[in-house]
Amino acid sequence: MSIPADEEAARRAGAILSIDLGAIAANWRGLRDAGRATGRPIDCAAVLKADAYGTGAALVGPRLAAEGCRHFFVAQIDEGIALRRVLPEPPIYVLNGLLPGTEGDFVAHRLIPVLNHLGQLNAWRAAAQRFNQALDAVVHLDTGLHRLGFGAEDAQVLINERGRLRGLRLALIMSHLVAAEETSNPINGEQLSRFRTFVRAMPGAPTSLANSSGIFLGPDYHFDLLRPGAALYGINPLPGQPNPMLSVVTLRAHILQTRRIDAFQTVGYGGAWRSARPSRIATIALGYADGYFRNLINRTQVHLAGRKVPVIGRISMDLVTIDVTDVPEAECQAGSMVEVLGPHLTPDDLADHARTNAYEVMTALGRRYHRAYVDGYADAPTEETGEAP
């Protein structure tokens, strides 16, 4: 892929977010191959909800399609409509299913609703009659997450009354795991058993259970279609173990100003940090308006000139202060770049510091960052255009 970099826009940017499309593609290949290790013809989808976990669905989707991905999931119908503009052919599934009155939008944009209860199924079947065409549908079975999906009673109704699907093509039966990242959690086996029981009673449709972490539970969980999301973007699907996924994002911010302060001086709103010695303080160009969490006060670091540099004081809307006392002045000037996310501090690491998860870190990535894309581990940056490569 070749999209010319906008060097002028990069110079104007306070912070630059680099996204490696080649790493996302490689992560998808690795997950697909893990599913195929037993020799079964298992397919691998890609979950692109929340703008591909903050990385840009308009570029990630076509890149994965070029890699061979044939199935794409989003959460909301508007995400599906936007994705259809750059992916004209492959199936796009909408996990939240039908909102009242959206049936025509689903048909017009050739989106497939994930049906979560009998009301959605009835509405979609009525749409098939109204538009006089067979419509694809996904049945989502709740096997224990108790969030979305057919509960036990509705599932039994569907088993007993298969005619409720008349006019629909059952494209997929799916469920979602509660705690796939906890390999020893007994809920995994319980959900697997419930899912198998339903599938046996509703034969003939492809099946899907494994999310990112579920892929690593083994072939019993793979069924016909894998549905990775977080792992595609470098989030560790195996907490507490080495991350098998390639890193995808690097975030660097400009230093706007440095200053010297005496011992016992405070920095930032509320005087929440006080210097224990004469210090040098640098201010960098990002803040909580860019998704850098306000609760990171005095609890994380950035990297500069090969050193860990503590983040100090309160996180402001547009600014963060760091203690650069131990960094040589020549390497810490206005205009110098610090690594906020990257090989030294991953989204999983920052999530630990913020007491959240890497999903929130990724999906919070701000739109004020200049976004540069690389592919195939090339060093040359490319600029986001919002169009298919």
C-alpha positions in Angstrom: 0.0 0.0 0.0 1.3 3.5 -0.8 -0.4 6.6 0.6 1.8 9.7 0.5 2.7 11.1 3.9 1.6 14.6 4.6 4.8 15.9 6.1 3.3 19.4 6.7 0.4 17.9 8.7 2.8 15.8 10.7 4.9 18.9 11.6 1.8 20.7 12.8 0.7 17.7 15.0 1.2 17.8 18.7 1.3 14.0 18.8 1.7 11.3 16.1 -0.1 7.9 16.2 1.6 5.3 14.0 -0.5 2.3 13.1 1.1 -0.8 11.5 -1.4 -2.3 9.0 1.2 -5.0 8.2 1.2 -6.1 11.9 -2.6 -6.2 12.0 -2.5 -8.4 8.9 0.2 -10.6 10.3 -1.8 -11.0 13.6 -4.9 -12.0 11.5 -2.8 -14.6 9.6 -1.5 -16.0 12.9 -4.9 -16.4 14.4 -6.3 -17.9 11.2 -3.5 -20.4 11.1 -4.0 -21.3 14.8 -7.5 -22.3 13.9 -6.4 -24.3 11.0 -3.7 -26.2 12.8 -5.9 -29.3 13.1 -6.5 -29.4 9.4 -10.2 -28.5 9.5 -11.4 -25.8 7.0 -11.9 -23.1 9.6 -12.4 -19.5 8.5 -11.3 -16.4 10.4 -13.3 -13.2 10.6 -12.2 -9.7 11.8 -14.1 -7.6 14.4 -13.8 -3.9 13.3 -16.2 -2.3 15.9 -15.3 1.0 17.5 -13.4 2.1 14.3 -11.3 -1.1 14.4 -10.5 -0.6 18.1 -9.3 2.9 17.4 -7.0 2.1 14.5 -9.2 3.1 11.6 -11.7 0.7 10.0 -11.6 2.4 6.6 -8.0 1.3 6.2 -7.9 -1.8 8.3 -10.9 -3.5 6.7 -9.6 -3.3 3.1 -6.1 -4.3 4.3 -7.5 -7.5 5.9 -9.7 -8.2 2.9 -6.6 -8.1 0.7 -5.0 -10.6 3.2 -7.9 -13.0 2.6 -10.4 -12.1 5.4 -14.0 -12.7 4.1 -16.1 -11.9 7.2 -16.3 -8.7 9.2 -18.2 -7.8 12.4 -19.2 -4.4 13.7 -21.3 -3.4 16.7 -23.6 -0.7 15.3 -25.5 -0.3 12.0 -23.7 3.1 11.2 -20.4 1.3 11.5 -21.6 -1.3 9.0 -22.8 1.4 6.6 -19.5 3.2 6.7 -17.6 -0.1 6.3 -19.7 -1.1 3.3 -18.3 2.0 1.5 -14.8 0.5 1.5 -15.8 -3.2 1.5 -18.4 -3.6 -1.3 -18.5 -7.4 -1.3 -17.9 -9.4 1.9 -20.5 -10.1 4.6 -20.7 -7.5 7.3 -22.4 -8.6 10.5 -23.9 -6.1 13.0 -23.6 -7.5 16.5 -26.3 -5.2 18.1 -28.9 -6.5 15.7 -32.0 -4.7 14.6 -33.1 -1.4 16.1 -36.8 -0.7 15.3 -37.3 0.8 11.9 -33.8 0.0 10.6 -34.7 -3.1 8.5 -34.6 -1.0 5.2 -31.1 0.3 6.1 -29.9 -3.3 6.6 -31.3 -4.4 3.2 -30.1 -1.3 1.4 -26.5 -1.7 2.6 -26.5 -5.5 2.5 -25.8 -5.8 6.2 -26.5 -8.9 8.2 -28.1 -8.5 11.6 -27.1 -10.6 14.6 -30.5 -11.5 16.0 -30.5 -11.4 19.8 -34.1 -12.2 20.6 -37.4 -13.3 19.1 -38.5 -9.8 18.6 -35.6 -9.0 16.3 -36.1 -12.3 14.5 -39.8 -11.6 13.9 -39.0 -8.1 12.6 -36.3 -9.4 10.2 -38.6 -12.1 9.0 -41.3 -9.5 8.3 -38.7 -7.5 6.4 -38.0 -10.6 4.2 -41.7 -10.7 3.4 -41.9 -7.0 2.8 -38.9 -6.9 0.5 -39.9 -10.2 -1.1 -36.4 -11.7 -0.7 -34.6 -14.2 1.4 -32.4 -12.4 4.0 -29.3 -13.6 5.8 -29.4 -13.7 9.5 -27.3 -14.7 12.5 -28.7 -16.3 15.6 -26.9 -15.3 18.8 -27.3 -17.7 21.6 -26.7 -16.5 25.2 -24.7 -19.3 26.8 -23.9 -17.4 30.0 -22.8 -13.9 29.4 -26.3 -12.7 30.1 -25.9 -9.6 27.9 -27.3 -10.1 24.4 -28.6 -13.2 22.7 -31.4 -15.8 22.8 -31.9 -16.9 26.4 -32.8 -20.5 27.2 -36.5 -20.1 26.8 -36.4 -18.2 23.5 -33.8 -20.7 22.2 -36.1 -23.6 23.0 -38.9 -21.8 21.1 -36.7 -21.6 18.1 -35.7 -25.2 18.3 -39.3 -26.3 18.6 -40.6 -23.9 15.9 -38.0 -23.8 13.1 -40.7 -22.3 10.9 -40.0 -19.0 12.6 -36.9 -18.8 10.3 -39.0 -19.2 7.2 -37.9 -16.6 4.6 -34.4 -16.2 6.3 -31.1 -17.8 5.5 -29.4 -18.8 8.7 -25.9 -17.6 7.9 -24.4 -18.3 11.3 -25.1 -19.5 14.8 -22.8 -17.8 17.4 -22.3 -17.2 21.1 -19.8 -15.2 23.1 -17.5 -16.4 25.9 -17.6 -14.9 29.4 -14.0 -15.5 30.5 -12.0 -17.0 27.6 -8.8 -15.3 28.9 -9.1 -17.4 32.0 -8.1 -20.8 30.6 -8.9 -22.7 33.8 -12.3 -21.0 34.4 -15.0 -23.7 34.4 -17.5 -21.3 32.7 -15.7 -21.9 29.4 -16.6 -25.6 29.4 -20.1 -24.9 30.6 -20.7 -22.5 27.7 -19.1 -24.9 25.2 -21.5 -27.6 26.3 -24.6 -25.3 26.0 -23.5 -24.1 22.6 -23.0 -27.7 21.4 -26.4 -28.7 22.6 -28.1 -25.9 20.7 -26.0 -26.5 17.5 -27.0 -30.2 17.5 -30.7 -29.1 17.7 -30.3 -26.6 14.9 -28.1 -28.4 12.3 -27.1 -27.1 9.0 -25.7 -23.6 9.7 -22.0 -22.5 10.2 -21.1 -21.9 13.9 -18.9 -19.5 15.8 -17.8 -19.3 19.5 -14.2 -18.3 19.8 -13.2 -14.6 20.2 -9.5 -13.6 20.5 -8.8 -15.4 23.7 -11.2 -18.2 22.9 -8.9 -19.2 19.9 -6.3 -20.1 22.5 -8.6 -22.4 24.4 -8.0 -25.0 21.8 -9.8 -26.6 18.8 -12.9 -27.6 20.7 -13.8 -24.0 20.7 -13.0 -23.2 17.1 -16.1 -24.5 15.3 -16.4 -23.0 11.7 -15.6 -19.3 12.2 -13.2 -17.5 14.5 -14.1 -14.0 15.6 -10.9 -12.2 16.8 -11.0 -8.5 17.7 -8.6 -7.3 20.3 -5.8 -9.6 19.4 -5.7 -8.2 15.8 -4.6 -4.9 17.3 -1.9 -6.2 19.5 -3.8 -6.6 22.7 -2.6 -9.6 24.7 -5.2 -12.4 24.5 -3.3 -14.4 27.2 -3.0 -12.1 30.3 -0.1 -13.0 32.5 1.7 -14.8 29.7 4.0 -13.5 26.9 2.0 -11.7 24.2 1.8 -13.8 21.0 0.6 -10.8 19.0 2.7 -8.2 17.2 2.5 -4.6 18.4 0.4 -2.4 16.2 0.4 1.2 17.6 3.1 3.7 18.5 2.2 7.1 20.0 4.8 9.9 20.2 4.2 13.4 21.5 6.2 16.6 21.0 7.8 18.4 23.9 6.4 21.9 23.9 8.5 23.5 26.6 11.0 22.6 29.3 11.7 24.6 32.5 13.7 24.4 35.7 12.1 24.5 39.1 13.5 24.6 42.6 13.1 21.9 45.2 9.7 21.7 46.9 7.8 23.4 44.0 4.5 22.0 42.8 3.6 21.2 39.2 0.2 21.3 37.5 -3.4 21.8 38.8 -3.9 21.4 42.5 -0.2 21.1 43.2 -0.6 17.3 43.1 3.2 16.7 42.6 6.0 18.4 44.5 9.7 18.3 43.5 12.0 16.7 46.0 15.1 18.3 44.4 15.9 21.0 41.8 14.2 19.6 38.7 13.7 20.0 35.0 10.1 19.6 33.8 8.9 19.1 30.2 5.3 19.6 29.0 4.1 17.4 26.1 1.3 17.9 23.7 -1.5 15.5 24.6 -4.1 15.2 27.4 -7.3 13.6 28.5 -9.1 15.1 25.5 -6.9 12.8 23.4 -7.8 9.7 25.5 -4.9 9.9 27.9 -6.7 9.1 31.1 -6.9 11.6 33.8 -6.4 9.0 36.5 -2.9 8.4 35.3 -1.7 11.1 37.7 1.7 10.2 39.1 1.2 6.5 38.0 2.9 6.0 34.7 5.8 7.0 32.5 6.9 7.8 29.0 10.1 7.0 27.3 12.7 9.5 26.1 16.3 8.9 25.0 16.3 5.3 26.2 15.0 6.2 29.7 11.8 5.8 31.6 10.6 9.3 32.4 7.8 9.7 35.0 4.6 11.4 34.3 4.0 13.9 37.1 1.1 16.0 38.3 -2.5 16.0 37.0 -3.3 15.2 33.5 -4.7 18.3 31.8 -7.1 18.4 28.8 -4.3 19.1 26.3 -1.1 18.8 28.3 1.0 16.3 30.3 4.0 17.1 32.4 7.0 14.8 32.8 10.1 14.9 35.0 13.2 15.0 32.7 15.7 15.9 35.4 17.8 12.8 34.6 17.6 13.1 30.8 20.6 15.0 29.2 19.5 18.4 28.1 20.7 17.9 24.6 18.1 15.1 24.2 15.3 17.0 25.8 14.4 20.2 24.0 11.3 21.8 22.7 10.4 19.8 19.6 11.8 16.5 20.9 9.5 13.5 20.7 8.7 11.2 23.6 7.2 7.7 23.3 3.9 7.5 25.0 2.8 4.1 23.7 5.0 1.7 21.8 7.6 -1.0 22.4 8.6 0.3 25.8 5.0 0.8 27.1 2.3 -1.2 25.4 -1.5 -0.6 25.6 -1.7 -3.5 28.1 1.0 -1.8 30.2 -0.8 1.6 30.2 -4.0 -0.2 31.0 -2.5 -1.7 34.1 -1.4 1.8 35.2 -4.8 3.3 34.5 -6.6 0.3 36.2 -8.6 -0.5 33.1 -8.1 -2.8 30.1 -6.2 -2.3 26.9 -9.6 -2.3 25.0 -10.4 1.0 26.6 -6.9 2.4 26.0 -7.1 1.5 22.3 -10.7 2.8 21.7 -9.9 6.0 23.5 -7.1 7.0 21.1 -7.9 10.6 20.2 -8.8 12.0 16.8 -6.5 15.0 17.3 -3.5 12.8 16.7 -1.9 12.9 13.3 -2.3 9.3 12.1 0.5 7.7 10.1 0.2 4.2 8.7 2.9 1.7 7.8 2.5 -1.6 6.1 4.7 -4.7 6.0 6.9 -3.2 8.7 8.2 -0.5 6.4 9.6 2.6 8.0 8.0 5.1 5.7 4.8 6.6 7.2 1.6 7.0 5.2 -1.2 9.4 5.9 -4.8 8.4 6.7 -7.1 9.3 3.9 -10.3 7.5 5.0 -10.4 5.7 1.7 -9.6 2.2 0.7 -5.9 1.6 -0.2 
